[in-house]
Amino acid sequence: MRLKQLTSAEVKELAKLVQEKEALQEKVSEIERKIQTLWKVGIKVPGKRAAKSQVIEKRRGPEKGSIPGRLKSSIIEALRSSGSKGLTVKELSKKLGVKVNNLYCWFYTTGKKTPGIIKLGKGLYRFEESELKKDKSIEKSLDNEQIKEAD
């Protein structure tokens, strides 16, 4: 198709089709905006056409799990309330709403270092106040020895 050979009727038809296409594109972008408002802020709507010019707002405030010590304190409280029987990792997971693998990882790394947490068996833990007191008394005696050596 050559531009010099186009008739005025064909040009009018092309112009009409282009206008119709633009109107449809405007409707699609309006629908995408409505979908965006229905989703939570910060979540992209899946689809082929992702407008690169759209700016997605980020949520303000701390993300879930970003407050240091929150998981530790919630685990300790749950283990305290369970008593001497203790809790399994799966029970803790259901109680706290945390993924099982995240809890296994926490016990493997941080749980080892936390005084008072005792492993009773495979995936079974409890909290003992007496262990916590022993660790504090050991720390105090070490501090006293360092002070005596400094004198």
C-alpha positions as CSV (number, residue, x, y, z in Angstrom):
1,M,0.0,0.0,0.0
2,R,1.5,3.3,-1.1
3,L,0.6,6.6,0.4
4,K,0.4,8.4,-2.9
5,Q,-2.3,5.9,-4.1
6,L,-4.6,6.3,-1.1
7,T,-8.0,7.8,-1.8
8,S,-9.7,10.3,0.5
9,A,-12.2,7.6,1.5
10,E,-9.4,5.3,2.6
11,V,-7.7,8.0,4.6
12,K,-11.0,8.8,6.3
13,E,-11.5,5.0,7.1
14,L,-7.9,4.9,8.5
15,A,-8.5,8.0,10.7
16,K,-11.8,6.4,12.0
17,L,-10.0,3.2,12.9
18,V,-7.2,5.0,14.6
19,Q,-9.7,7.0,16.7
20,E,-11.5,3.8,17.6
21,K,-8.2,2.1,18.6
22,E,-7.3,5.1,20.8
23,A,-10.7,5.0,22.5
24,L,-10.4,1.3,23.2
25,Q,-6.8,1.8,24.6
26,E,-8.2,4.5,26.9
27,K,-10.9,2.2,28.2
28,V,-8.3,-0.6,28.8
29,S,-6.0,1.8,30.8
30,E,-9.1,3.0,32.8
31,I,-9.9,-0.6,33.7
32,E,-6.3,-1.2,34.7
33,R,-6.4,1.8,37.0
34,K,-9.6,0.5,38.6
35,I,-8.0,-2.9,39.2
36,Q,-5.0,-1.2,40.7
37,T,-7.2,0.6,43.2
38,L,-8.8,-2.7,44.2
39,W,-5.5,-4.4,44.9
40,K,-3.4,-3.3,47.9
41,V,-1.0,-0.5,47.3
42,G,2.3,-1.7,46.1
43,I,1.1,-4.9,44.4
44,K,1.4,-5.1,40.6
45,V,-1.5,-6.4,38.7
46,P,-0.4,-9.3,36.4
47,G,-0.9,-8.8,32.7
48,K,0.8,-8.4,29.4
49,R,0.7,-4.6,29.4
50,A,2.5,-3.1,32.4
51,A,2.6,0.6,32.0
52,K,6.2,1.6,32.6
53,S,5.3,5.1,33.4
54,Q,3.1,4.2,36.3
55,V,4.6,4.9,39.7
56,I,3.6,2.4,42.4
57,E,3.5,3.7,45.9
58,K,5.3,1.8,48.6
59,R,3.7,1.1,52.0
60,R,4.9,3.2,54.8
61,G,6.0,1.8,58.1
62,P,7.8,-1.4,59.0
63,E,7.3,-4.5,56.9
64,K,6.0,-7.6,58.6
65,G,8.8,-9.2,60.6
66,S,11.1,-6.3,60.3
67,I,10.9,-5.3,64.0
68,P,14.0,-6.8,65.6
69,G,13.2,-9.3,68.4
70,R,9.5,-9.7,67.6
71,L,9.8,-13.4,66.6
72,K,12.1,-14.2,69.5
73,S,9.7,-12.7,72.1
74,S,6.6,-14.3,70.6
75,I,8.4,-17.7,70.5
76,I,9.5,-17.4,74.1
77,E,6.0,-16.3,75.3
78,A,4.5,-19.3,73.5
79,L,7.0,-21.7,75.0
80,R,6.5,-20.2,78.5
81,S,2.7,-20.7,78.2
82,S,3.2,-24.3,77.1
83,G,4.8,-25.3,80.4
84,S,7.2,-28.2,80.9
85,K,5.6,-30.2,78.1
86,G,6.9,-27.8,75.4
87,L,5.7,-27.3,71.9
88,T,6.6,-28.7,68.5
89,V,7.7,-26.5,65.7
90,K,4.5,-27.3,63.8
91,E,2.3,-26.3,66.8
92,L,4.3,-23.0,67.2
93,S,3.9,-22.4,63.5
94,K,0.1,-22.6,63.8
95,K,0.0,-20.6,67.0
96,L,2.2,-17.7,65.7
97,G,1.3,-17.7,62.1
98,V,4.9,-18.2,61.0
99,K,6.1,-20.6,58.3
100,V,7.5,-23.9,59.7
101,N,10.8,-23.6,57.8
102,N,11.3,-20.1,59.2
103,L,10.9,-21.5,62.7
104,Y,13.3,-24.4,62.1
105,C,15.8,-22.0,60.8
106,W,15.3,-19.7,63.8
107,F,15.8,-22.5,66.3
108,Y,18.9,-23.7,64.3
109,T,20.6,-20.3,64.5
110,T,19.2,-17.9,67.1
111,G,17.5,-20.5,69.3
112,K,20.8,-22.2,70.1
113,K,22.1,-18.9,71.5
114,T,19.0,-18.0,73.4
115,P,19.3,-18.9,77.1
116,G,16.3,-20.7,78.5
117,I,15.3,-22.5,75.3
118,I,15.8,-26.3,75.7
119,K,15.5,-28.9,72.9
120,L,13.5,-31.9,74.2
121,G,13.5,-33.9,71.0
122,K,13.2,-33.6,67.3
123,G,11.3,-30.4,66.6
124,L,10.2,-30.2,70.3
125,Y,11.3,-27.2,72.5
126,R,10.5,-25.7,75.9
127,F,11.5,-22.7,77.9
128,E,13.0,-22.9,81.3
129,E,13.5,-19.9,83.6
130,S,16.1,-21.7,85.6
131,E,18.4,-21.9,82.6
132,L,18.0,-18.2,82.0
133,K,19.0,-17.5,85.6
134,K,22.1,-19.8,85.3
135,D,23.3,-18.0,82.2
136,K,22.9,-14.6,83.9
137,S,24.8,-15.8,87.0
138,I,27.6,-17.1,84.8
139,E,27.8,-13.7,83.1
140,K,27.9,-11.9,86.4
141,S,30.7,-14.1,87.7
142,L,32.7,-13.5,84.5
143,D,32.2,-9.8,84.9
144,N,33.4,-9.9,88.5
145,E,36.5,-11.9,87.5
146,Q,37.3,-9.3,84.8
147,I,36.9,-6.5,87.4
148,K,39.2,-8.3,89.9
149,E,41.8,-8.8,87.2
150,A,41.8,-5.1,86.3
151,D,42.5,-4.2,89.9
